[in-house]
Amino acid sequence: MEGQRTLIQFVLGQRMKLSEADAKLIDSLESEALEDFVLRLDKIQTPEDLQRQIAAVNQKDQRNQTFTFVTTPD
């Protein structure tokens, strides 16, 4: 996972200036969200795109966690 995060930061760094906050957001992504984020890299060209895609990945991850919580048998 650390290698994926480094690669993402490198690729995005070639397209735009990554802030320290952006790098921390990427570092905070867990495995499933990180994999989903990698699939969205081609949509990211600006810092605004980055924020939108991270929000979308986090929102999807939260929905998945809620679904798992609701459907887990006792």
C-alpha positions as CSV (number, residue, x, y, z in Angstrom):
1,M,0.0,0.0,0.0
2,E,2.8,2.4,0.8
3,G,4.2,1.9,-2.7
4,Q,0.8,2.7,-4.2
5,R,0.6,5.9,-2.2
6,T,4.1,6.9,-3.3
7,L,3.2,6.2,-6.9
8,I,-0.1,8.2,-6.7
9,Q,1.8,11.2,-5.1
10,F,4.4,11.0,-7.9
11,V,1.9,10.9,-10.7
12,L,-0.2,13.7,-9.3
13,G,3.0,15.7,-8.5
14,Q,3.7,15.6,-12.2
15,R,0.3,17.2,-13.0
16,M,0.1,19.7,-10.2
17,K,1.7,21.0,-7.0
18,L,0.6,18.7,-4.1
19,S,0.1,20.4,-0.8
20,E,1.1,18.8,2.4
21,A,-2.6,18.4,3.2
22,D,-3.2,16.6,-0.1
23,A,-0.4,14.2,0.6
24,K,-1.9,13.5,4.1
25,L,-5.3,12.8,2.5
26,I,-3.7,10.3,0.1
27,D,-1.8,8.7,3.0
28,S,-5.0,8.3,5.0
29,L,-6.7,6.1,2.3
30,E,-7.1,2.5,3.4
31,S,-6.6,-0.5,1.0
32,E,-10.0,-0.7,-0.6
33,A,-10.3,3.1,-0.9
34,L,-6.8,3.3,-2.2
35,E,-7.5,0.8,-5.0
36,D,-10.6,2.7,-6.0
37,F,-8.6,6.0,-6.0
38,V,-6.0,4.5,-8.3
39,L,-8.8,3.9,-10.8
40,R,-9.7,7.5,-10.7
41,L,-6.2,9.0,-11.3
42,D,-7.0,9.8,-14.9
43,K,-9.8,12.1,-13.8
44,I,-7.4,14.2,-11.7
45,Q,-5.7,17.2,-13.3
46,T,-6.3,20.0,-10.7
47,P,-6.3,20.3,-6.9
48,E,-10.1,20.6,-7.2
49,D,-10.3,17.3,-9.1
50,L,-8.2,15.7,-6.4
51,Q,-10.6,17.0,-3.6
52,R,-13.6,15.7,-5.5
53,Q,-12.1,12.3,-6.1
54,I,-11.0,11.8,-2.6
55,A,-14.4,12.8,-1.3
56,A,-16.1,10.4,-3.7
57,V,-13.8,7.5,-2.6
58,N,-14.4,8.3,1.1
59,Q,-18.1,8.5,0.5
60,K,-18.1,5.1,-1.2
61,D,-16.0,3.6,1.6
62,Q,-18.4,5.0,4.2
63,R,-21.4,3.5,2.4
64,N,-19.6,0.1,2.2
65,Q,-18.9,0.2,5.9
66,T,-22.5,1.1,6.7
67,F,-23.7,-1.7,4.5
68,T,-21.4,-4.2,6.2
69,F,-22.5,-3.0,9.6
70,V,-26.2,-3.4,8.7
71,T,-25.9,-6.8,7.1
72,T,-23.5,-8.5,9.5
73,P,-25.4,-11.3,11.3
74,D,-25.2,-11.6,15.2
